């Protein structure tokens, strides 16, 4: 599929220039399987989860679930119910997807709804609210690997935002959109570097209506123990906190620091 120009992202650049904190996610994880969905629902007021597709759930333009995303998607659907978990992609489900054929194929193969929307992220709020039948965007969690589209979209509208590293690198990422890949590296380097700008940005993270930070409720789990999903559920019930440390991705040249 050939993606058309994302005019909404270009128009939003002015807002980002005035409010750079729009680029800063509330939480950063390596992949979606490190996110504590039980805590999201029970302690953070979240009623539904929106996933980006490419490099968040699948390889770029792929139609099969990436192994690193498998347990995370299963956990999300188990906690929220399948009707409250959906994909919002800037390819499948948009006007770039004739007759929504790719969206239908993804729904069939991945077992997750794909939201149809006319504007690309960071546009498309109305279709998302209608899909989940919610009135308050703060009850939604946006999860994706792109700061300028996924994270800005969520932050603009008061959602809880979660940034992930791209699932694929090197040869596995050869089908990715070249421009998007370059922009992603610039985004990540700027935000997660030890440069003054990166540190200042991280310190400017926007507040969420319900979640008040890691000290209030940790939203990350350790993947070292195969029983971590059950343990994280128990920890959420008991109000325990989980310190998973910093996130590092040498392939992108990023030194990524945990939000404080």
Helices and strands as residue ranges (DSSP letters): H 7-18, G 20-23, E 27-29, G 32-34, H 37-43, E 48-51, H 67-80, G 82-84, E 85-87, G 98-100, H 101-110, E 113-114, H 125-132, G 137-139, E 140-144, I 147-151, H 152-156, E 160-164, G 170-173, H 178-192, H 196-203, H 228-238, E 247-249, G 250-252, E 254-256
